[in-house]
């Protein structure tokens, strides 16, 4: 999805239209469509990186995308649990709270 209705455009297009366009065209238009990894695997890698780097602003969006790309809730929780030992307990505990909110939202749909 590119243009005025994309997530990137809605999130930042009013103040940073070039960044929104690059996000749509390069990140989600090229990087996410490269054949080396499936969208499911890219989602799992992205969630792991966001958890490890404590990027809580971006984590909800990518947890939702991971679910859409076929990663199960159980797999996401297992990844977060595994990361507690590599990225730190506080980052994993925070990610569990974010996942709880996202899972609650998706349960209502």
RADAJO-V537957 format. One record per run of one state. SS is the DSSP state (helix for helix, strand for strand, loop for the rest). FROM is the first residue (numbers start at 0). LEN is the number of residues. If there is no record, write none. Layout:
{{SS | FROM | LEN} {SS | FROM | LEN}}
//
This chain:
{{loop | 0 | 6} {helix | 6 | 6} {loop | 12 | 4} {helix | 16 | 11} {loop | 27 | 3} {helix | 30 | 3} {loop | 33 | 5} {helix | 38 | 14} {loop | 52 | 3} {helix | 55 | 13} {loop | 68 | 4} {helix | 72 | 15} {loop | 87 | 1} {helix | 88 | 19} {loop | 107 | 2}}
//
